[in-house]
Amino acid sequence: MDSEQLHRRRAERARERRRRRLRRRIAALGTLCVVVIAAAVAIASSGAGSSNGAGEQRQARATPRVHRRPTTTGKRLARGGSTAAALGLATGRPGKTAVPVLMYHVIAAPPAGAPFPGLYVAPQEFAAQMQTLKAAGWHPVTLDQLRAFWTHGARLPTGKPIVITFDNGYRSQYVNALPVLRRLGWVADENLQLTGLPPSQGGLTEGQVRGLIDAGWELDTQGISHADLVTLDASELHYQVATARQILRRRYGVPVNWFCYPSGDYDATVIAAVRAAGFVGSTTVIPGWAGPSSDPYRLPRLRILGGTSPSALLAQISSARAGSPPPDSYGES
């Protein structure tokens, strides 16, 4: 082999060694890239998990306690939320179930000389009635929940639906009725009048109204002063109906979707004013069950009087569905 051939062979071997070194460097660099990318992904995943965990902790701290069950009267709805969405999944098939709506006033023993003693239900009597309703399979819902069920098929709590309403805004509804319903995990509707029943005369304070809302109760209204709406001119009627709703929505941050006719008095003009004020319906003192085919501005209710035993309550509910004559009533609501 001459010197020229030897030189070429050495040069070829040198080039081969350089190629092998280059391939090893490329392979090492690729491995390093993979490790770096994997580490970055792991760090990102860990950071995201940590962030989500903190978010869940914040959400958990913001979630109400069990007795403060989310309700259609919450502040989320007052800011434009959907009633059906707030209730959870809906079937899309409107519900067809008729429901009894109970009407209570004062949850206390009547004082001597009370003008309407039948409107007073003793606390122990009320507690026994609620326990009997539970044993019979009833489960209270709000009027907003009921409407969402009738219109969107929104799911209701397990059990036979019933609505429990309280009129006027008596302090005893917070002091005596709320603890009973809270122990059962139940809600109710408060038909509040804004004036005429101050705390000094046994009315609810603003703080107590907020306590009812926090417990899942729905806030509705009987107007400003429990006036006889049929006798009012257009301006006064607007004040009693529309202004009452505006004040309550602004004060408590809840929808106030339902009106309750004071003493059950109304006519076509009053209904028109209630509708124009944005209320989705109204309750009366006419006995019966409320159903999806009922006029939403004339929903019937069952007045529960003092001295009604638990068994008599069940019989009253049953007979009202059958269209039997109601018991004698006292003319206030």
Secondary structure as GFF3:
##gff-version 3
##sequence-region A 1 333
A	DSSP	alpha_helix	3	62	.	.	.	ID=ss1
A	DSSP	alpha_helix	75	78	.	.	.	ID=ss2
A	DSSP	alpha_helix	83	86	.	.	.	ID=ss3
A	DSSP	beta_strand	99	104	.	.	.	ID=ss4
A	DSSP	three_ten_helix	117	119	.	.	.	ID=ss5
A	DSSP	alpha_helix	123	135	.	.	.	ID=ss6
A	DSSP	beta_strand	138	140	.	.	.	ID=ss7
A	DSSP	alpha_helix	143	152	.	.	.	ID=ss8
A	DSSP	beta_strand	160	168	.	.	.	ID=ss9
A	DSSP	alpha_helix	171	172	.	.	.	ID=ss10
A	DSSP	pi_helix	173	177	.	.	.	ID=ss11
A	DSSP	alpha_helix	178	184	.	.	.	ID=ss12
A	DSSP	beta_strand	189	193	.	.	.	ID=ss13
A	DSSP	three_ten_helix	199	201	.	.	.	ID=ss14
A	DSSP	alpha_helix	206	214	.	.	.	ID=ss15
A	DSSP	beta_strand	218	223	.	.	.	ID=ss16
A	DSSP	three_ten_helix	229	231	.	.	.	ID=ss17
A	DSSP	alpha_helix	234	238	.	.	.	ID=ss18
A	DSSP	pi_helix	239	243	.	.	.	ID=ss19
A	DSSP	alpha_helix	244	252	.	.	.	ID=ss20
A	DSSP	beta_strand	258	260	.	.	.	ID=ss21
A	DSSP	three_ten_helix	262	264	.	.	.	ID=ss22
A	DSSP	alpha_helix	268	276	.	.	.	ID=ss23
A	DSSP	beta_strand	281	283	.	.	.	ID=ss24
A	DSSP	beta_strand	289	290	.	.	.	ID=ss25
A	DSSP	beta_strand	302	303	.	.	.	ID=ss26
A	DSSP	alpha_helix	310	322	.	.	.	ID=ss27
###
